[in-house]
Amino acid sequence: MKKGKRINIADNGEGNLVVYYGLGTVDIYKRIFNDDLCTIGLKLVKSISGYEKLRIGKDPDAEKKILPKQEWFKGHSLLLFMPKDKMIWIGNSDVVEFKLVPGDKFVNYVSPMGESMFPYPYIKGTTHTYLLLENVAIPNEIIGTYADPYKYFYGLTNQQLKKNSPNWTFKTRIVLRKSF
């Protein structure tokens, strides 16, 4: 396609994926690098059609960070809403298909940019918060009003995770990382 709007998917500052979206179609390209790690081209790796709506992952605090004018802060991942309550997340060199926990409803998609240009995306639902990097859904009553769900999650013990996390997982995960 290479038409429509473009987003460079952030992945630890590298941005291995480039996505063009518009008119109900998303085309995902993987960057081709030379030996000096300079981009020399793009290779189409996946096309997705028929999305109903999309959300762009943005850092809600971008204006407070050191480089607010960087394009990564304007949008660095995509969340696609597909028919039959299916969602597809494109970020951090991953393309992930999933559904929310039964009975949950989408509220918000947030993708704060961490150190080294690494996004920490999550979905806030009416009943759960979904940490897309960790493949986990945490009940909202457990998290409460904790500002950073990743910091909360990383502070939990394995026993607490097993007790409080439902049996939720991604349907499919396609990893498109560049190997060195």
N, C-alpha and C positions, 0 to 999 in steps of 0.2 A: 504494500500500500504506500508507505512513506508519504502519506498525505494526512492532513489533519493536525492535531496538536501533538507535540512531542514532550516526553518526560524522560529524563535520564534517571534510571533507578539507582539510588545510592546504595553502596555496599562497601562500607569501610573506606570511603573516599575514592573507590575505583570506578564504580558505575559500569559494571560489565554488561548491563542490559539497557537497551533504548526501546521505548515504547511509543508507537504512534496510535492515536485513538480518535475516533469520530465516526458518525453515521452508523452506530451500532456494531462497529468492528474494532478490535484491538489487535495490532500486529506487534509481536515481541521479537526484537532482534538482539543477537549476541554480538558484542564487539569482537572484531578480529584484531589481534595485536601483533606487531612485529617483535623482533628480539629486544628492542629497546623499550618495549611496553607502550609504544605509541599506537593509537588506533589507526588501522589502515583500511578498515571496511566494516560492514555490518552483514550478518547472516541471519535470515529469517528462521526462527526456531519454532514459533507457534503463532497461529492466528486463532482468535476467539471471536465468534459472531453471536449476535442475539442478546447482548446484555441489555437489561432494562434501564439501568442507571449506573453511574459510577461515582466514586468519591476519590479525591486526590489526597494522598497522605502529605500533610504539612505539619511543620513544627509550630505549635501554638505560641511559643515564646521566641520565635525567630527574630523579632525586632530587638530583643534584649541580648541576643548572642553576638559574638565577635564579628561575624561576617553576614549580617542580615541580608545583604544584597546578592549573596551567592544563590545561584539557581537551585541548588539542592534544598534550600529552605522554602522555596516556593512550591515545591512538589517533588516527592522522591519515591513514591509508591502509588499503586492503584488498588482500589477495592471495587470489584465488579459485582453487581447484583444480577443474577441470572434467574430464569424461570424456575419454578418449583422450589423456592427458598434456598437455592444453591448460591454460594458466593465463591468468588475467585480472588485471591490476593496475589498481587505481583509486587515483590519487593525483595531486597537483599539477595538478588540472584536466584530467587525461588518463584515458582508459580504453584500456588496451593489452592486446591478445591475443597470446600467444606460446607457444612450446614451448622447453624447455631443449635444449641441444646434445645430439644423439643419444648415448645411453649415460650421460648425467649423471643424477644423482638429487638431489632436493631435500634440503637439510640444515637451513637456517634462513633466515628472513626478518627483516631488521634495517632499521630506518628512523630513524637518528639525526636529530635536529632541529638544523639549522644556524642561522646568524644570520638575522635577519629572519623567524623562524618558517618556514623553508624546509626541508622534509625531504630527506634524501639516502638514498633506499631502495636496498637491494641484496639479492640472493638469493645465499646461499652454497650451492653444489652440491658434490658429491663431487669433481668435476673442474674446475669453473669458478666464478667469481664474476660475477654479472650486475648491471651498473650500470643500473638502470631509467631513470634520467634521460638517460643517454648512449647507450642502445641498443647496448651492447657487452658481450661476454662475455670475461673475461680468465682464462686458465688459472691454476689455483691454484698450480702450481709456479712461475709467474712472480711472483705476488703474495707468495707465502710467508706469513709471519705478519704482514705489514704491517697495522697496526691500522685504518687508514682507507683503504679501497680507492679512494675518490674522490680523495684527495690523491695516492695512488700514480698513478692514471690521469692526473690533470691534470699530473703531472710527466713523463709520457712524451712522446717526440717522435713525429711522424707515422710516421717510418720504423720505430720500435719497435712502434707500434700495428699497422701493416700486417704486420709479421713475426710477432707473437705473438697476434693476435686471430683467432679462427676466423671464417668467413663466417656469422655469426649475426645475425639481425635480427628485429624484431617482425613478426608476421604482419599485424596491422592496428593502426593507431594513430588513435584518435579524439580530437581536441583540442577541449576544451570551454571554452577560456579566454574570459573576458569581455573584449571589446574596448572601449576607451575612445575 
